[in-house]
Every structure is written in structure tokens, then in C-alpha cells.
Amino acid sequence: MTLRDGYWRAPEGVRVLVPKRLIVERLQAAGLLEAARAALDAADLYTRERWNTREAIYADDAQAHALLIAAGADPAAILRPGV
């Protein structure tokens, strides 16, 4: 981690994990939690199990981006690193 602009940031090329609790909070705040749940329920078994078994999701995860787009969410906003 490096300190830039007064904040700790991951070095370039490092995949950043976003806690699921933060993803859920952001979806709720955007009014999209129910849509995200419906998109997850409609997803294949592997995608559902990945969500259910992990505590965090990579910010650059292509399947997570697709799922959020299906829910009408902006993946960049929902999966942005930090608080």
C-alpha cells in the first residue's frame, strides 16, 4: 500500500477486494438491492455460490460487473474501493 493524497492506496496492478457488506450497503442506498437479489437469483449456480461463499468481491470481477449491470447498477460506483 502507498500513501497518496492522504489515503492509503493499493499499488497499480494489485486487485482490490470490496467487502460484500459494503456492496450491499451501496446497493441499498441506490435503491437496487432487490433488483440485485433478483439478478443473483437468476444467475447460474457457480455465480450464486461465489457470492454466497465469499466475504469480498474483487473490484474488477467481470461476473460481478455483469450481475450489477443486469440489476441496473453502475459497477464502478458499487465496486469502488474504499469506504
N, CA, C and O atoms as CSV, one atom per row, in Angstrom:
chain,resi,resn,atom,element,x,y,z
A,1,MET,N,N,0.851,-1.176,0.000
A,1,MET,CA,C,0.000,0.000,0.000
A,1,MET,C,C,0.896,1.238,0.000
A,1,MET,O,O,1.968,1.257,0.604
A,2,THR,N,N,0.426,2.255,-0.688
A,2,THR,CA,C,1.153,3.510,-0.720
A,2,THR,C,C,0.235,4.627,-0.262
A,2,THR,O,O,-0.986,4.532,-0.380
A,3,LEU,N,N,0.830,5.675,0.257
A,3,LEU,CA,C,0.063,6.823,0.717
A,3,LEU,C,C,0.049,7.859,-0.396
A,3,LEU,O,O,1.094,8.376,-0.790
A,4,ARG,N,N,-1.151,8.161,-0.904
A,4,ARG,CA,C,-1.321,9.189,-1.937
A,4,ARG,C,C,-2.504,10.050,-1.556
A,4,ARG,O,O,-3.552,9.539,-1.161
A,5,ASP,N,N,-2.341,11.342,-1.670
A,5,ASP,CA,C,-3.424,12.280,-1.354
A,5,ASP,C,C,-3.963,12.076,0.056
A,5,ASP,O,O,-5.131,12.361,0.319
A,6,GLY,N,N,-3.130,11.588,0.958
A,6,GLY,CA,C,-3.555,11.385,2.329
A,6,GLY,C,C,-4.317,10.094,2.571
A,6,GLY,O,O,-4.785,9.856,3.685
A,7,TYR,N,N,-4.452,9.252,1.543
A,7,TYR,CA,C,-5.185,7.994,1.663
A,7,TYR,C,C,-4.279,6.836,1.280
A,7,TYR,O,O,-3.418,6.971,0.411
A,8,TRP,N,N,-4.475,5.702,1.930
A,8,TRP,CA,C,-3.745,4.501,1.560
A,8,TRP,C,C,-4.359,3.924,0.297
A,8,TRP,O,O,-5.574,3.742,0.211
A,9,ARG,N,N,-3.516,3.639,-0.677
A,9,ARG,CA,C,-3.992,3.091,-1.948
A,9,ARG,C,C,-3.146,1.882,-2.323
A,9,ARG,O,O,-1.953,1.814,-2.028
A,10,ALA,N,N,-3.793,0.941,-2.975
A,10,ALA,CA,C,-3.084,-0.249,-3.452
A,10,ALA,C,C,-2.206,0.139,-4.634
A,10,ALA,O,O,-2.602,0.976,-5.446
A,11,PRO,N,N,-1.018,-0.455,-4.745
A,11,PRO,CA,C,-0.164,-0.193,-5.910
A,11,PRO,C,C,-0.877,-0.620,-7.189
A,11,PRO,O,O,-1.739,-1.498,-7.165
A,12,GLU,N,N,-0.514,0.002,-8.295
A,12,GLU,CA,C,-1.110,-0.363,-9.578
A,12,GLU,C,C,-0.900,-1.847,-9.836
A,12,GLU,O,O,0.156,-2.393,-9.520
A,13,GLY,N,N,-1.895,-2.494,-10.405
A,13,GLY,CA,C,-1.792,-3.914,-10.725
A,13,GLY,C,C,-2.247,-4.840,-9.614
A,13,GLY,O,O,-2.358,-6.047,-9.829
A,14,VAL,N,N,-2.511,-4.308,-8.439
A,14,VAL,CA,C,-2.983,-5.125,-7.324
A,14,VAL,C,C,-4.507,-5.170,-7.383
A,14,VAL,O,O,-5.159,-4.130,-7.476
A,15,ARG,N,N,-5.065,-6.361,-7.331
A,15,ARG,CA,C,-6.521,-6.498,-7.353
A,15,ARG,C,C,-7.073,-6.147,-5.973
A,15,ARG,O,O,-6.600,-6.652,-4.955
A,16,VAL,N,N,-8.052,-5.301,-5.955
A,16,VAL,CA,C,-8.617,-4.797,-4.711
A,16,VAL,C,C,-9.918,-5.535,-4.400
A,16,VAL,O,O,-10.781,-5.688,-5.265
A,17,LEU,N,N,-10.042,-5.984,-3.166
A,17,LEU,CA,C,-11.266,-6.639,-2.707
A,17,LEU,C,C,-12.203,-5.614,-2.066
A,17,LEU,O,O,-11.766,-4.726,-1.334
A,18,VAL,N,N,-13.497,-5.754,-2.355
A,18,VAL,CA,C,-14.517,-4.893,-1.767
A,18,VAL,C,C,-15.392,-5.785,-0.890
A,18,VAL,O,O,-15.977,-6.747,-1.387
A,19,PRO,N,N,-15.492,-5.486,0.392
A,19,PRO,CA,C,-16.320,-6.309,1.280
A,19,PRO,C,C,-17.776,-6.358,0.811
A,19,PRO,O,O,-18.332,-5.349,0.376
A,20,LYS,N,N,-18.378,-7.529,0.905
A,20,LYS,CA,C,-19.772,-7.672,0.480
A,20,LYS,C,C,-20.704,-6.789,1.296
A,20,LYS,O,O,-21.692,-6.288,0.761
A,21,ARG,N,N,-20.418,-6.587,2.567
A,21,ARG,CA,C,-21.273,-5.729,3.390
A,21,ARG,C,C,-21.328,-4.318,2.807
A,21,ARG,O,O,-22.371,-3.667,2.866
A,22,LEU,N,N,-20.218,-3.840,2.246
A,22,LEU,CA,C,-20.172,-2.517,1.629
A,22,LEU,C,C,-20.951,-2.516,0.314
A,22,LEU,O,O,-21.643,-1.547,0.002
A,23,ILE,N,N,-20.842,-3.590,-0.451
A,23,ILE,CA,C,-21.593,-3.720,-1.698
A,23,ILE,C,C,-23.092,-3.691,-1.399
A,23,ILE,O,O,-23.847,-2.993,-2.076
A,24,VAL,N,N,-23.517,-4.440,-0.398
A,24,VAL,CA,C,-24.936,-4.483,-0.024
A,24,VAL,C,C,-25.411,-3.099,0.420
A,24,VAL,O,O,-26.499,-2.667,0.037
A,25,GLU,N,N,-24.615,-2.408,1.215
A,25,GLU,CA,C,-24.989,-1.062,1.678
A,25,GLU,C,C,-25.134,-0.105,0.503
A,25,GLU,O,O,-26.068,0.696,0.469
A,26,ARG,N,N,-24.225,-0.178,-0.454
A,26,ARG,CA,C,-24.285,0.703,-1.618
A,26,ARG,C,C,-25.497,0.383,-2.488
A,26,ARG,O,O,-26.155,1.293,-2.992
A,27,LEU,N,N,-25.796,-0.896,-2.667
A,27,LEU,CA,C,-26.973,-1.275,-3.436
A,27,LEU,C,C,-28.246,-0.799,-2.747
A,27,LEU,O,O,-29.162,-0.314,-3.411
A,28,GLN,N,N,-28.314,-0.930,-1.431
A,28,GLN,CA,C,-29.484,-0.459,-0.678
A,28,GLN,C,C,-29.631,1.047,-0.822
A,28,GLN,O,O,-30.731,1.544,-1.063
A,29,ALA,N,N,-28.537,1.772,-0.678
A,29,ALA,CA,C,-28.578,3.235,-0.786
A,29,ALA,C,C,-29.025,3.682,-2.184
A,29,ALA,O,O,-29.666,4.722,-2.334
A,30,ALA,N,N,-28.685,2.891,-3.198
A,30,ALA,CA,C,-29.065,3.213,-4.580
A,30,ALA,C,C,-30.477,2.734,-4.915
A,30,ALA,O,O,-30.975,2.984,-6.013
A,31,GLY,N,N,-31.128,2.042,-3.964
A,31,GLY,CA,C,-32.463,1.519,-4.206
A,31,GLY,C,C,-32.471,0.321,-5.145
A,31,GLY,O,O,-33.476,0.051,-5.803
A,32,LEU,N,N,-31.350,-0.400,-5.209
A,32,LEU,CA,C,-31.205,-1.503,-6.156
A,32,LEU,C,C,-30.953,-2.855,-5.499
A,32,LEU,O,O,-30.593,-3.814,-6.182
A,33,LEU,N,N,-31.134,-2.944,-4.206
A,33,LEU,CA,C,-30.850,-4.204,-3.530
A,33,LEU,C,C,-31.790,-5.311,-4.006
A,33,LEU,O,O,-31.347,-6.434,-4.247
A,34,GLU,N,N,-33.052,-5.013,-4.140
A,34,GLU,CA,C,-33.997,-6.040,-4.608
A,34,GLU,C,C,-33.696,-6.455,-6.045
A,34,GLU,O,O,-33.781,-7.638,-6.373
A,35,ALA,N,N,-33.349,-5.510,-6.896
A,35,ALA,CA,C,-33.008,-5.835,-8.285
A,35,ALA,C,C,-31.741,-6.683,-8.340
A,35,ALA,O,O,-31.638,-7.601,-9.153
A,36,ALA,N,N,-30.782,-6.372,-7.476
A,36,ALA,CA,C,-29.547,-7.164,-7.431
A,36,ALA,C,C,-29.837,-8.575,-6.953
A,36,ALA,O,O,-29.255,-9.535,-7.457
A,37,ARG,N,N,-30.732,-8.708,-5.986
A,37,ARG,CA,C,-31.108,-10.039,-5.500
A,37,ARG,C,C,-31.781,-10.847,-6.602
A,37,ARG,O,O,-31.507,-12.037,-6.756
A,38,ALA,N,N,-32.655,-10.211,-7.367
A,38,ALA,CA,C,-33.327,-10.886,-8.477
A,38,ALA,C,C,-32.317,-11.306,-9.543
A,38,ALA,O,O,-32.415,-12.402,-10.094
A,39,ALA,N,N,-31.348,-10.439,-9.835
A,39,ALA,CA,C,-30.318,-10.782,-10.818
A,39,ALA,C,C,-29.466,-11.944,-10.315
A,39,ALA,O,O,-29.100,-12.828,-11.089
A,40,LEU,N,N,-29.152,-11.942,-9.028
A,40,LEU,CA,C,-28.370,-13.038,-8.452
A,40,LEU,C,C,-29.170,-14.340,-8.483
A,40,LEU,O,O,-28.622,-15.393,-8.812
A,41,ASP,N,N,-30.439,-14.279,-8.150
A,41,ASP,CA,C,-31.276,-15.476,-8.172
A,41,ASP,C,C,-31.403,-16.053,-9.580
A,41,ASP,O,O,-31.554,-17.264,-9.743
A,42,ALA,N,N,-31.341,-15.188,-10.602
A,42,ALA,CA,C,-31.447,-15.631,-11.990
A,42,ALA,C,C,-30.105,-16.117,-12.557
A,42,ALA,O,O,-30.061,-16.698,-13.642
A,43,ALA,N,N,-29.030,-15.880,-11.829
A,43,ALA,CA,C,-27.686,-16.250,-12.306
A,43,ALA,C,C,-27.466,-17.757,-12.203
A,43,ALA,O,O,-28.222,-18.475,-11.548
A,44,ASP,N,N,-26.414,-18.209,-12.866
A,44,ASP,CA,C,-26.065,-19.628,-12.814
A,44,ASP,C,C,-25.591,-20.011,-11.411
A,44,ASP,O,O,-25.249,-19.146,-10.605
A,45,LEU,N,N,-25.574,-21.285,-11.137
A,45,LEU,CA,C,-25.222,-21.806,-9.816
A,45,LEU,C,C,-23.830,-21.358,-9.375
A,45,LEU,O,O,-23.643,-20.975,-8.221
A,46,TYR,N,N,-22.859,-21.402,-10.276
A,46,TYR,CA,C,-21.496,-21.008,-9.915
A,46,TYR,C,C,-21.449,-19.559,-9.433
A,46,TYR,O,O,-20.803,-19.263,-8.428
A,47,THR,N,N,-22.124,-18.661,-10.135
A,47,THR,CA,C,-22.139,-17.252,-9.742
A,47,THR,C,C,-22.796,-17.078,-8.380
A,47,THR,O,O,-22.298,-16.331,-7.538
A,48,ARG,N,N,-23.911,-17.763,-8.161
A,48,ARG,CA,C,-24.591,-17.678,-6.853
A,48,ARG,C,C,-23.706,-18.202,-5.733
A,48,ARG,O,O,-23.625,-17.587,-4.670
A,49,GLU,N,N,-23.049,-19.318,-5.957
A,49,GLU,CA,C,-22.183,-19.894,-4.925
A,49,GLU,C,C,-20.969,-19.013,-4.655
A,49,GLU,O,O,-20.531,-18.897,-3.510
A,50,ARG,N,N,-20.423,-18.394,-5.694
A,50,ARG,CA,C,-19.304,-17.457,-5.486
A,50,ARG,C,C,-19.733,-16.331,-4.555
A,50,ARG,O,O,-18.990,-15.947,-3.652
A,51,TRP,N,N,-20.940,-15.800,-4.777
A,51,TRP,CA,C,-21.432,-14.725,-3.914
A,51,TRP,C,C,-21.643,-15.226,-2.493
A,51,TRP,O,O,-21.264,-14.560,-1.530
A,52,ASN,N,N,-22.247,-16.396,-2.367
A,52,ASN,CA,C,-22.594,-16.915,-1.042
A,52,ASN,C,C,-21.392,-17.324,-0.211
A,52,ASN,O,O,-21.461,-17.267,1.017
A,53,THR,N,N,-20.311,-17.728,-0.819
A,53,THR,CA,C,-19.170,-18.255,-0.062
A,53,THR,C,C,-18.049,-17.250,0.166
A,53,THR,O,O,-17.107,-17.543,0.903
A,54,ARG,N,N,-18.126,-16.106,-0.431
A,54,ARG,CA,C,-17.035,-15.132,-0.299
A,54,ARG,C,C,-17.439,-13.962,0.579
A,54,ARG,O,O,-18.600,-13.552,0.614
A,55,GLU,N,N,-16.450,-13.435,1.287
A,55,GLU,CA,C,-16.689,-12.272,2.139
A,55,GLU,C,C,-16.448,-10.964,1.399
A,55,GLU,O,O,-16.886,-9.900,1.837
A,56,ALA,N,N,-15.747,-11.056,0.271
A,56,ALA,CA,C,-15.420,-9.867,-0.505
A,56,ALA,C,C,-15.364,-10.243,-1.982
A,56,ALA,O,O,-15.164,-11.406,-2.333
A,57,ILE,N,N,-15.541,-9.248,-2.834
A,57,ILE,CA,C,-15.535,-9.432,-4.275
A,57,ILE,C,C,-14.457,-8.520,-4.856
A,57,ILE,O,O,-14.302,-7.381,-4.415
A,58,TYR,N,N,-13.711,-9.019,-5.845
A,58,TYR,CA,C,-12.713,-8.174,-6.498
A,58,TYR,C,C,-13.412,-7.046,-7.252
A,58,TYR,O,O,-14.423,-7.267,-7.919
A,59,ALA,N,N,-12.870,-5.852,-7.141
A,59,ALA,CA,C,-13.451,-4.679,-7.800
A,59,ALA,C,C,-13.466,-4.823,-9.313
A,59,ALA,O,O,-14.275,-4.181,-9.983
A,60,ASP,N,N,-12.593,-5.645,-9.859
A,60,ASP,CA,C,-12.531,-5.821,-11.315
A,60,ASP,C,C,-13.141,-7.142,-11.783
A,60,ASP,O,O,-12.898,-7.558,-12.916
A,61,ASP,N,N,-13.920,-7.804,-10.944
A,61,ASP,CA,C,-14.508,-9.095,-11.275
A,61,ASP,C,C,-15.551,-8.937,-12.391
A,61,ASP,O,O,-16.555,-8.247,-12.218
A,62,ALA,N,N,-15.301,-9.578,-13.523
A,62,ALA,CA,C,-16.176,-9.436,-14.692
A,62,ALA,C,C,-17.581,-9.966,-14.427
A,62,ALA,O,O,-18.558,-9.359,-14.865
A,63,GLN,N,N,-17.700,-11.080,-13.724
A,63,GLN,CA,C,-19.030,-11.623,-13.428
A,63,GLN,C,C,-19.808,-10.704,-12.493
A,63,GLN,O,O,-21.018,-10.540,-12.648
A,64,ALA,N,N,-19.126,-10.112,-11.535
A,64,ALA,CA,C,-19.795,-9.174,-10.632
A,64,ALA,C,C,-20.266,-7.941,-11.405
A,64,ALA,O,O,-21.361,-7.433,-11.164
A,65,HIS,N,N,-19.443,-7.467,-12.324
A,65,HIS,CA,C,-19.846,-6.324,-13.149
A,65,HIS,C,C,-21.094,-6.655,-13.953
A,65,HIS,O,O,-22.031,-5.857,-14.004
A,66,ALA,N,N,-21.112,-7.832,-14.584
A,66,ALA,CA,C,-22.265,-8.245,-15.386
A,66,ALA,C,C,-23.522,-8.357,-14.523
A,66,ALA,O,O,-24.606,-7.951,-14.940
A,67,LEU,N,N,-23.372,-8.898,-13.338
A,67,LEU,CA,C,-24.502,-9.043,-12.426
A,67,LEU,C,C,-25.050,-7.675,-12.020
A,67,LEU,O,O,-26.265,-7.477,-11.980
A,68,LEU,N,N,-24.171,-6.750,-11.724
A,68,LEU,CA,C,-24.605,-5.409,-11.333
A,68,LEU,C,C,-25.265,-4.675,-12.494
A,68,LEU,O,O,-26.244,-3.955,-12.295
A,69,ILE,N,N,-24.748,-4.847,-13.685
A,69,ILE,CA,C,-25.367,-4.233,-14.860
A,69,ILE,C,C,-26.765,-4.805,-15.064
A,69,ILE,O,O,-27.699,-4.066,-15.374
A,70,ALA,N,N,-26.913,-6.117,-14.893
A,70,ALA,CA,C,-28.225,-6.755,-15.020
A,70,ALA,C,C,-29.217,-6.197,-13.998
A,70,ALA,O,O,-30.423,-6.172,-14.242
A,71,ALA,N,N,-28.700,-5.752,-12.857
A,71,ALA,CA,C,-29.554,-5.183,-11.810
A,71,ALA,C,C,-29.806,-3.689,-12.014
A,71,ALA,O,O,-30.547,-3.068,-11.253
A,72,GLY,N,N,-29.184,-3.118,-13.048
A,72,GLY,CA,C,-29.356,-1.695,-13.308
A,72,GLY,C,C,-28.416,-0.812,-12.516
A,72,GLY,O,O,-28.625,0.397,-12.422
A,73,ALA,N,N,-27.382,-1.408,-11.946
A,73,ALA,CA,C,-26.430,-0.659,-11.115
A,73,ALA,C,C,-25.188,-0.281,-11.913
A,73,ALA,O,O,-24.895,-0.881,-12.947
A,74,ASP,N,N,-24.474,0.707,-11.428
A,74,ASP,CA,C,-23.200,1.126,-12.010
A,74,ASP,C,C,-22.096,0.371,-11.284
A,74,ASP,O,O,-21.823,0.657,-10.118
A,75,PRO,N,N,-21.453,-0.592,-11.949
A,75,PRO,CA,C,-20.414,-1.382,-11.270
A,75,PRO,C,C,-19.277,-0.540,-10.712
A,75,PRO,O,O,-18.736,-0.865,-9.655
A,76,ALA,N,N,-18.906,0.523,-11.393
A,76,ALA,CA,C,-17.819,1.380,-10.909
A,76,ALA,C,C,-18.177,2.017,-9.569
A,76,ALA,O,O,-17.319,2.167,-8.699
A,77,ALA,N,N,-19.430,2.388,-9.407
A,77,ALA,CA,C,-19.869,3.015,-8.151
A,77,ALA,C,C,-20.018,1.978,-7.038
A,77,ALA,O,O,-19.611,2.223,-5.903
A,78,ILE,N,N,-20.592,0.839,-7.357
A,78,ILE,CA,C,-20.864,-0.172,-6.345
A,78,ILE,C,C,-19.590,-0.891,-5.909
A,78,ILE,O,O,-19.443,-1.235,-4.736
A,79,LEU,N,N,-18.676,-1.119,-6.837
A,79,LEU,CA,C,-17.460,-1.874,-6.528
A,79,LEU,C,C,-16.235,-0.977,-6.354
A,79,LEU,O,O,-15.104,-1.461,-6.413
A,80,ARG,N,N,-16.443,0.302,-6.143
A,80,ARG,CA,C,-15.274,1.166,-5.948
A,80,ARG,C,C,-14.589,0.812,-4.631
A,80,ARG,O,O,-15.249,0.539,-3.629
A,81,PRO,N,N,-13.275,0.819,-4.647
A,81,PRO,CA,C,-12.540,0.529,-3.415
A,81,PRO,C,C,-12.767,1.627,-2.371
A,81,PRO,O,O,-13.104,2.762,-2.709
A,82,GLY,N,N,-12.581,1.278,-1.141
A,82,GLY,CA,C,-12.688,2.241,-0.048
A,82,GLY,C,C,-14.063,2.282,0.566
A,82,GLY,O,O,-14.952,1.514,0.199
A,83,VAL,N,N,-14.224,3.174,1.491
A,83,VAL,CA,C,-15.476,3.286,2.232
A,83,VAL,C,C,-16.372,4.318,1.622
A,83,VAL,O,O,-17.475,4.548,2.117
